[in-house]
Amino acid sequence: MVLFMHLIPLIIGPTCSGKTDFIIRLANHRSIEVISVDSVNCYKHLDIGSAKPSLAIRKSIAHHLIDIVQPWESYSVGNFLKDIDPIIKQILDRGNLPVAVGGSMLYAHALIHGIHEYPTIPGGIINQVKGDLERLGSHVIWDRLFICDPETAGKIHKNDKQRVERFYSLCLSENKTLKEIRTRRYQSSFQFKTYALANLSREMLYKKINDRFDKMIEHGLVEEVRNIVKINDLEKKALHSIGYLQINQHLKGLISLNQAINEAKKESRHLAKRQLTWIRGWNNISFLKSGKEFLM
């Protein structure tokens, strides 16, 4: 059995890589509590499409940072970093092992390296840039970012919509480059040891992704999105997540259900590919082929 005297285990992997199954096996060997490293599981009501661990699993194994904000509320990587330290301390005080688990690579990266804190962007600028991004595409917004901050633009792929939108909004708001905008760095007070579940072939991973989305549809994803729309609109960041975005487009009559399903599967496969790219470039990471190595 690996001993974690000072390091908190961080388990990452692409979507559908078996992270929840691994945690169930680990819980049979250790007294653990799970901290979700997921940018969608934190939202209430987003259950089926976010592939949250079931209520039964969460009752048998304590989970944290799941269902903590409403879909129309904002929750950022900065919020995540500020929330996780007291949770880890409480788990350790109970004599349990905190295990951070998830596939949101930006959150996982922040646990290891910290983040810079940035000024709040006015809502008007956020809406303006988001509208331009939807109308013109990320390549056009990237070009604008390159004009005001070529150094930052050079580090971001033109298809990385989230970061292109975020950093151009900051430049527009502050009229400064990202290097000039950065304030203090915020980092967890704990140290982490990173493990990766990335043992499936790409063909098998893609098949699992496609099959899982079919099951999401069978289990009521369309109705879940319809119910959330009744509570609030789907224009918030949380509900631009893969699956929710495409099903909402279908409910608006923009695309057929079949098109929505195929598009969501495609975007999920692209997400997995990006996650694997992150993992391959990660320093000081241990790969878990079956998970047994972790339990020895």
KETI-893251 format. One record per residue (C-alpha): residue number from 1; z, y, x. Coordinates in Angstrom, 2 decimals. Layout:
N
<vexmar num="NUM" up="Z" north="Y" east="X"/>
...
//
This chain:
296
<vexmar num="1" up="0.00" north="0.00" east="0.00"/>
<vexmar num="2" up="-0.98" north="3.41" east="1.36"/>
<vexmar num="3" up="2.03" north="5.73" east="1.67"/>
<vexmar num="4" up="1.57" north="9.38" east="0.69"/>
<vexmar num="5" up="4.53" north="11.09" east="2.34"/>
<vexmar num="6" up="2.95" north="14.53" east="2.56"/>
<vexmar num="7" up="-0.58" north="14.23" east="1.20"/>
<vexmar num="8" up="-1.52" north="14.30" east="-2.49"/>
<vexmar num="9" up="-4.41" north="11.92" east="-3.27"/>
<vexmar num="10" up="-7.50" north="13.61" east="-4.67"/>
<vexmar num="11" up="-10.00" north="11.17" east="-6.17"/>
<vexmar num="12" up="-13.48" north="12.50" east="-6.88"/>
<vexmar num="13" up="-16.72" north="10.92" east="-7.98"/>
<vexmar num="14" up="-19.86" north="11.60" east="-9.99"/>
<vexmar num="15" up="-19.82" north="11.35" east="-13.75"/>
<vexmar num="16" up="-19.64" north="7.71" east="-14.92"/>
<vexmar num="17" up="-18.42" north="6.44" east="-11.53"/>
<vexmar num="18" up="-15.36" north="4.70" east="-13.00"/>
<vexmar num="19" up="-12.59" north="7.21" east="-12.21"/>
<vexmar num="20" up="-10.59" north="6.45" east="-15.37"/>
<vexmar num="21" up="-10.83" north="2.67" east="-14.85"/>
<vexmar num="22" up="-9.62" north="3.14" east="-11.29"/>
<vexmar num="23" up="-6.61" north="5.17" east="-12.46"/>
<vexmar num="24" up="-5.67" north="2.43" east="-14.92"/>
<vexmar num="25" up="-5.70" north="-0.11" east="-12.08"/>
<vexmar num="26" up="-3.72" north="2.20" east="-9.82"/>
<vexmar num="27" up="-1.08" north="2.71" east="-12.52"/>
<vexmar num="28" up="-0.39" north="-1.03" east="-12.41"/>
<vexmar num="29" up="0.74" north="-0.64" east="-8.79"/>
<vexmar num="30" up="2.31" north="2.83" east="-8.62"/>
<vexmar num="31" up="4.28" north="5.18" east="-10.86"/>
<vexmar num="32" up="1.64" north="7.87" east="-11.13"/>
<vexmar num="33" up="0.86" north="10.96" east="-13.16"/>
<vexmar num="34" up="-2.71" north="12.21" east="-13.33"/>
<vexmar num="35" up="-3.82" north="15.80" east="-12.89"/>
<vexmar num="36" up="-7.29" north="16.41" east="-14.32"/>
<vexmar num="37" up="-9.73" north="18.06" east="-11.93"/>
<vexmar num="38" up="-12.26" north="18.77" east="-14.66"/>
<vexmar num="39" up="-13.62" north="22.08" east="-15.94"/>
<vexmar num="40" up="-14.22" north="20.74" east="-19.47"/>
<vexmar num="41" up="-11.29" north="18.40" east="-20.16"/>
<vexmar num="42" up="-8.99" north="21.44" east="-20.16"/>
<vexmar num="43" up="-10.48" north="22.55" east="-23.49"/>
<vexmar num="44" up="-9.09" north="21.44" east="-26.83"/>
<vexmar num="45" up="-11.49" north="19.91" east="-29.39"/>
<vexmar num="46" up="-14.05" north="18.98" east="-26.70"/>
<vexmar num="47" up="-13.17" north="15.30" east="-26.75"/>
<vexmar num="48" up="-16.17" north="13.03" east="-27.17"/>
<vexmar num="49" up="-18.69" north="15.03" east="-25.15"/>
<vexmar num="50" up="-16.28" north="15.59" east="-22.25"/>
<vexmar num="51" up="-15.45" north="11.87" east="-21.97"/>
<vexmar num="52" up="-11.72" north="12.59" east="-21.98"/>
<vexmar num="53" up="-9.43" north="9.65" east="-21.34"/>
<vexmar num="54" up="-8.42" north="8.22" east="-24.71"/>
<vexmar num="55" up="-5.12" north="9.14" east="-26.34"/>
<vexmar num="56" up="-3.95" north="5.57" east="-25.73"/>
<vexmar num="57" up="-4.55" north="5.94" east="-21.99"/>
<vexmar num="58" up="-2.87" north="9.34" east="-21.93"/>
<vexmar num="59" up="0.16" north="7.90" east="-23.71"/>
<vexmar num="60" up="0.53" north="5.09" east="-21.18"/>
<vexmar num="61" up="-0.25" north="7.27" east="-18.12"/>
<vexmar num="62" up="0.85" north="10.91" east="-18.13"/>
<vexmar num="63" up="-2.10" north="13.31" east="-17.80"/>
<vexmar num="64" up="-1.94" north="17.03" east="-17.06"/>
<vexmar num="65" up="-4.33" north="19.98" east="-17.51"/>
<vexmar num="66" up="-6.04" north="18.35" east="-20.49"/>
<vexmar num="67" up="-6.21" north="20.18" east="-23.85"/>
<vexmar num="68" up="-4.55" north="23.33" east="-22.56"/>
<vexmar num="69" up="-6.94" north="26.09" east="-23.78"/>
<vexmar num="70" up="-9.15" north="26.73" east="-26.81"/>
<vexmar num="71" up="-12.95" north="26.49" east="-26.42"/>
<vexmar num="72" up="-13.38" north="30.24" east="-26.85"/>
<vexmar num="73" up="-10.80" north="31.03" east="-24.16"/>
<vexmar num="74" up="-11.60" north="31.42" east="-20.48"/>
<vexmar num="75" up="-10.29" north="28.99" east="-17.87"/>
<vexmar num="76" up="-11.38" north="29.36" east="-14.28"/>
<vexmar num="77" up="-10.90" north="27.65" east="-10.94"/>
<vexmar num="78" up="-8.38" north="30.39" east="-10.20"/>
<vexmar num="79" up="-6.35" north="29.42" east="-13.28"/>
<vexmar num="80" up="-6.58" north="25.79" east="-12.19"/>
<vexmar num="81" up="-5.21" north="26.50" east="-8.71"/>
<vexmar num="82" up="-2.31" north="28.54" east="-10.09"/>
<vexmar num="83" up="-1.46" north="25.85" east="-12.66"/>
<vexmar num="84" up="-1.57" north="22.80" east="-10.41"/>
<vexmar num="85" up="1.20" north="23.56" east="-7.89"/>
<vexmar num="86" up="4.12" north="23.66" east="-10.37"/>
<vexmar num="87" up="2.80" north="20.50" east="-12.01"/>
<vexmar num="88" up="2.69" north="18.66" east="-8.69"/>
<vexmar num="89" up="6.24" north="19.78" east="-7.92"/>
<vexmar num="90" up="7.51" north="18.57" east="-11.31"/>
<vexmar num="91" up="5.84" north="15.18" east="-10.83"/>
<vexmar num="92" up="7.34" north="14.78" east="-7.36"/>
<vexmar num="93" up="10.76" north="15.81" east="-8.71"/>
<vexmar num="94" up="10.48" north="12.96" east="-11.22"/>
<vexmar num="95" up="9.86" north="10.56" east="-8.35"/>
<vexmar num="96" up="6.25" north="9.87" east="-9.35"/>
<vexmar num="97" up="3.01" north="10.13" east="-7.41"/>
<vexmar num="98" up="0.72" north="12.98" east="-8.50"/>
<vexmar num="99" up="-2.94" north="11.94" east="-8.38"/>
<vexmar num="100" up="-5.62" north="14.61" east="-8.82"/>
<vexmar num="101" up="-8.73" north="13.05" east="-10.37"/>
<vexmar num="102" up="-12.04" north="14.43" east="-11.53"/>
<vexmar num="103" up="-15.66" north="15.31" east="-11.01"/>
<vexmar num="104" up="-15.60" north="19.11" east="-10.99"/>
<vexmar num="105" up="-16.51" north="19.59" east="-7.36"/>
<vexmar num="106" up="-15.82" north="23.34" east="-7.37"/>
<vexmar num="107" up="-12.24" north="22.65" east="-8.49"/>
<vexmar num="108" up="-11.83" north="19.83" east="-5.96"/>
<vexmar num="109" up="-13.23" north="21.98" east="-3.17"/>
<vexmar num="110" up="-10.81" north="24.76" east="-4.10"/>
<vexmar num="111" up="-7.87" north="22.37" east="-3.78"/>
<vexmar num="112" up="-8.81" north="21.69" east="-0.17"/>
<vexmar num="113" up="-10.11" north="25.09" east="0.93"/>
<vexmar num="114" up="-8.69" north="27.59" east="-1.53"/>
<vexmar num="115" up="-10.65" north="30.40" east="-3.17"/>
<vexmar num="116" up="-11.08" north="34.12" east="-2.84"/>
<vexmar num="117" up="-9.85" north="36.13" east="-5.79"/>
<vexmar num="118" up="-12.36" north="38.54" east="-7.32"/>
<vexmar num="119" up="-12.08" north="41.55" east="-9.62"/>
<vexmar num="120" up="-12.41" north="41.07" east="-13.39"/>
<vexmar num="121" up="-16.00" north="41.59" east="-14.58"/>
<vexmar num="122" up="-16.39" north="43.80" east="-17.69"/>
<vexmar num="123" up="-17.50" north="41.91" east="-20.78"/>
<vexmar num="124" up="-20.58" north="44.08" east="-21.22"/>
<vexmar num="125" up="-21.92" north="43.12" east="-17.80"/>
<vexmar num="126" up="-21.13" north="39.43" east="-18.39"/>
<vexmar num="127" up="-23.10" north="39.48" east="-21.66"/>
<vexmar num="128" up="-25.97" north="41.44" east="-20.11"/>
<vexmar num="129" up="-26.40" north="39.04" east="-17.18"/>
<vexmar num="130" up="-25.97" north="35.98" east="-19.37"/>
<vexmar num="131" up="-28.65" north="37.28" east="-21.74"/>
<vexmar num="132" up="-31.02" north="38.04" east="-18.87"/>
<vexmar num="133" up="-30.39" north="34.58" east="-17.41"/>
<vexmar num="134" up="-31.24" north="32.87" east="-20.71"/>
<vexmar num="135" up="-34.37" north="34.99" east="-21.24"/>
<vexmar num="136" up="-35.73" north="35.16" east="-17.71"/>
<vexmar num="137" up="-34.28" north="32.12" east="-15.94"/>
<vexmar num="138" up="-32.05" north="31.71" east="-12.90"/>
<vexmar num="139" up="-34.87" north="32.34" east="-10.40"/>
<vexmar num="140" up="-35.31" north="35.94" east="-11.61"/>
<vexmar num="141" up="-31.56" north="36.62" east="-11.51"/>
<vexmar num="142" up="-31.41" north="35.04" east="-8.04"/>
<vexmar num="143" up="-34.13" north="37.48" east="-6.92"/>
<vexmar num="144" up="-31.99" north="40.36" east="-8.20"/>
<vexmar num="145" up="-28.97" north="38.97" east="-6.37"/>
<vexmar num="146" up="-31.04" north="38.73" east="-3.18"/>
<vexmar num="147" up="-31.90" north="42.43" east="-3.43"/>
<vexmar num="148" up="-28.24" north="43.53" east="-3.68"/>
<vexmar num="149" up="-26.68" north="40.78" east="-1.53"/>
<vexmar num="150" up="-29.18" north="38.74" east="0.53"/>
<vexmar num="151" up="-26.43" north="36.95" east="2.48"/>
<vexmar num="152" up="-24.80" north="35.51" east="-0.65"/>
<vexmar num="153" up="-28.13" north="34.70" east="-2.28"/>
<vexmar num="154" up="-29.17" north="32.79" east="0.83"/>
<vexmar num="155" up="-26.22" north="30.42" east="0.35"/>
<vexmar num="156" up="-26.99" north="29.63" east="-3.30"/>
<vexmar num="157" up="-29.81" north="27.52" east="-4.72"/>
<vexmar num="158" up="-31.97" north="29.34" east="-7.25"/>
<vexmar num="159" up="-31.24" north="26.61" east="-9.82"/>
<vexmar num="160" up="-27.46" north="27.01" east="-9.53"/>
<vexmar num="161" up="-27.20" north="29.00" east="-12.75"/>
<vexmar num="162" up="-23.42" north="29.29" east="-12.82"/>
<vexmar num="163" up="-23.03" north="30.74" east="-9.33"/>
<vexmar num="164" up="-26.14" north="32.91" east="-9.57"/>
<vexmar num="165" up="-24.81" north="34.40" east="-12.82"/>
<vexmar num="166" up="-21.28" north="34.83" east="-11.46"/>
<vexmar num="167" up="-22.16" north="36.48" east="-8.15"/>
<vexmar num="168" up="-24.87" north="38.75" east="-9.56"/>
<vexmar num="169" up="-22.42" north="39.90" east="-12.26"/>
<vexmar num="170" up="-19.90" north="40.75" east="-9.54"/>
<vexmar num="171" up="-22.48" north="42.69" east="-7.52"/>
<vexmar num="172" up="-23.61" north="44.56" east="-10.60"/>
<vexmar num="173" up="-20.04" north="45.35" east="-11.61"/>
<vexmar num="174" up="-18.75" north="46.49" east="-8.21"/>
<vexmar num="175" up="-21.99" north="47.70" east="-6.58"/>
<vexmar num="176" up="-20.89" north="45.89" east="-3.42"/>
<vexmar num="177" up="-21.75" north="42.68" east="-1.60"/>
<vexmar num="178" up="-19.61" north="39.60" east="-2.10"/>
<vexmar num="179" up="-18.13" north="40.01" east="1.39"/>
<vexmar num="180" up="-17.05" north="43.54" east="0.50"/>
<vexmar num="181" up="-15.65" north="42.47" east="-2.89"/>
<vexmar num="182" up="-13.46" north="39.61" east="-1.70"/>
<vexmar num="183" up="-9.75" north="40.26" east="-1.84"/>
<vexmar num="184" up="-6.98" north="37.84" east="-0.83"/>
<vexmar num="185" up="-7.43" north="34.10" east="-0.55"/>
<vexmar num="186" up="-5.47" north="31.85" east="-2.90"/>
<vexmar num="187" up="-4.68" north="28.27" east="-1.91"/>
<vexmar num="188" up="-2.50" north="25.41" east="-3.10"/>
<vexmar num="189" up="0.71" north="24.98" east="-1.14"/>
<vexmar num="190" up="0.13" north="21.21" east="-1.06"/>
<vexmar num="191" up="-2.16" north="19.20" east="1.18"/>
<vexmar num="192" up="-4.60" north="16.67" east="-0.19"/>
<vexmar num="193" up="-6.30" north="13.50" east="1.02"/>
<vexmar num="194" up="-9.73" north="13.04" east="-0.57"/>
<vexmar num="195" up="-11.11" north="9.70" east="-1.76"/>
<vexmar num="196" up="-14.51" north="9.17" east="-3.36"/>
<vexmar num="197" up="-15.70" north="6.63" east="-5.90"/>
<vexmar num="198" up="-19.42" north="6.54" east="-5.20"/>
<vexmar num="199" up="-20.25" north="2.87" east="-4.90"/>
<vexmar num="200" up="-22.86" north="2.48" east="-7.65"/>
<vexmar num="201" up="-26.58" north="2.49" east="-6.93"/>
<vexmar num="202" up="-28.38" north="5.50" east="-8.34"/>
<vexmar num="203" up="-30.23" north="3.27" east="-10.81"/>
<vexmar num="204" up="-26.99" north="1.75" east="-12.10"/>
<vexmar num="205" up="-25.27" north="5.14" east="-12.27"/>
<vexmar num="206" up="-28.15" north="6.64" east="-14.26"/>
<vexmar num="207" up="-28.12" north="3.67" east="-16.65"/>
<vexmar num="208" up="-24.39" north="4.13" east="-17.22"/>
<vexmar num="209" up="-24.94" north="7.84" east="-17.88"/>
<vexmar num="210" up="-27.66" north="7.15" east="-20.44"/>
<vexmar num="211" up="-25.65" north="4.40" east="-22.15"/>
<vexmar num="212" up="-22.52" north="6.55" east="-22.30"/>
<vexmar num="213" up="-24.33" north="9.42" east="-23.99"/>
<vexmar num="214" up="-25.72" north="7.03" east="-26.59"/>
<vexmar num="215" up="-22.14" north="5.94" east="-27.27"/>
<vexmar num="216" up="-21.05" north="9.57" east="-27.56"/>
<vexmar num="217" up="-23.64" north="10.05" east="-30.30"/>
<vexmar num="218" up="-22.47" north="6.87" east="-32.03"/>
<vexmar num="219" up="-18.85" north="8.04" east="-31.82"/>
<vexmar num="220" up="-19.62" north="11.36" east="-33.54"/>
<vexmar num="221" up="-20.60" north="13.96" east="-30.95"/>
<vexmar num="222" up="-22.89" north="15.78" east="-33.39"/>
<vexmar num="223" up="-20.05" north="16.10" east="-35.90"/>
<vexmar num="224" up="-17.67" north="17.20" east="-33.13"/>
<vexmar num="225" up="-19.99" north="20.06" east="-32.18"/>
<vexmar num="226" up="-20.52" north="20.96" east="-35.85"/>
<vexmar num="227" up="-16.75" north="21.19" east="-36.36"/>
<vexmar num="228" up="-16.27" north="23.37" east="-33.29"/>
<vexmar num="229" up="-18.97" north="25.75" east="-34.50"/>
<vexmar num="230" up="-16.98" north="26.15" east="-37.73"/>
<vexmar num="231" up="-13.95" north="27.23" east="-35.69"/>
<vexmar num="232" up="-15.82" north="29.56" east="-33.35"/>
<vexmar num="233" up="-19.29" north="30.13" east="-31.96"/>
<vexmar num="234" up="-20.75" north="28.16" east="-29.07"/>
<vexmar num="235" up="-21.51" north="31.15" east="-26.90"/>
<vexmar num="236" up="-18.51" north="30.66" east="-24.66"/>
<vexmar num="237" up="-18.72" north="29.18" east="-21.18"/>
<vexmar num="238" up="-16.83" north="26.00" east="-22.12"/>
<vexmar num="239" up="-19.38" north="25.11" east="-24.74"/>
<vexmar num="240" up="-22.34" north="25.55" east="-22.48"/>
<vexmar num="241" up="-21.33" north="22.21" east="-21.00"/>
<vexmar num="242" up="-23.83" north="19.37" east="-20.89"/>
<vexmar num="243" up="-24.09" north="17.62" east="-24.23"/>
<vexmar num="244" up="-22.49" north="20.40" east="-26.25"/>
<vexmar num="245" up="-25.22" north="22.87" east="-25.38"/>
<vexmar num="246" up="-28.05" north="20.50" east="-26.32"/>
<vexmar num="247" up="-26.45" north="19.30" east="-29.55"/>
<vexmar num="248" up="-25.81" north="22.90" east="-30.59"/>
<vexmar num="249" up="-29.48" north="23.68" east="-29.97"/>
<vexmar num="250" up="-30.30" north="20.81" east="-32.31"/>
<vexmar num="251" up="-27.88" north="22.10" east="-34.97"/>
<vexmar num="252" up="-29.53" north="25.52" east="-34.74"/>
<vexmar num="253" up="-32.86" north="23.84" east="-35.48"/>
<vexmar num="254" up="-34.31" north="24.65" east="-32.07"/>
<vexmar num="255" up="-34.91" north="21.05" east="-31.00"/>
<vexmar num="256" up="-34.79" north="17.62" east="-32.60"/>
<vexmar num="257" up="-31.82" north="15.31" east="-32.15"/>
<vexmar num="258" up="-33.97" north="13.04" east="-30.01"/>
<vexmar num="259" up="-34.91" north="15.96" east="-27.77"/>
<vexmar num="260" up="-31.27" north="17.01" east="-27.51"/>
<vexmar num="261" up="-30.22" north="13.50" east="-26.48"/>
<vexmar num="262" up="-32.95" north="13.17" east="-23.88"/>
<vexmar num="263" up="-32.24" north="16.63" east="-22.46"/>
<vexmar num="264" up="-28.49" north="15.96" east="-22.26"/>
<vexmar num="265" up="-29.11" north="12.67" east="-20.46"/>
<vexmar num="266" up="-31.45" north="14.37" east="-18.01"/>
<vexmar num="267" up="-28.95" north="17.15" east="-17.29"/>
<vexmar num="268" up="-26.17" north="14.57" east="-16.85"/>
<vexmar num="269" up="-28.28" north="12.72" east="-14.29"/>
<vexmar num="270" up="-28.96" north="16.00" east="-12.47"/>
<vexmar num="271" up="-25.22" north="16.71" east="-12.50"/>
<vexmar num="272" up="-24.49" north="13.31" east="-10.94"/>
<vexmar num="273" up="-27.06" north="14.00" east="-8.25"/>
<vexmar num="274" up="-25.41" north="17.34" east="-7.42"/>
<vexmar num="275" up="-21.98" north="15.72" east="-7.37"/>
<vexmar num="276" up="-23.18" north="13.07" east="-4.93"/>
<vexmar num="277" up="-24.64" north="15.81" east="-2.73"/>
<vexmar num="278" up="-21.24" north="17.52" east="-2.66"/>
<vexmar num="279" up="-19.52" north="14.24" east="-1.78"/>
<vexmar num="280" up="-21.95" north="13.39" east="1.03"/>
<vexmar num="281" up="-21.28" north="16.77" east="2.64"/>
<vexmar num="282" up="-17.49" north="16.49" east="2.30"/>
<vexmar num="283" up="-15.46" north="16.37" east="5.52"/>
<vexmar num="284" up="-12.55" north="13.94" east="5.98"/>
<vexmar num="285" up="-13.29" north="11.82" east="2.92"/>
<vexmar num="286" up="-12.58" north="8.10" east="2.45"/>
<vexmar num="287" up="-15.02" north="6.13" east="0.33"/>
<vexmar num="288" up="-13.61" north="3.55" east="-2.08"/>
<vexmar num="289" up="-16.14" north="0.76" east="-2.51"/>
<vexmar num="290" up="-14.12" north="-1.15" east="-5.08"/>
<vexmar num="291" up="-10.84" north="0.70" east="-5.21"/>
<vexmar num="292" up="-8.95" north="-2.22" east="-3.65"/>
<vexmar num="293" up="-8.77" north="-0.42" east="-0.29"/>
<vexmar num="294" up="-6.69" north="2.31" east="-1.92"/>
<vexmar num="295" up="-4.19" north="-0.21" east="-3.28"/>
<vexmar num="296" up="-3.67" north="-2.23" east="-0.11"/>
//
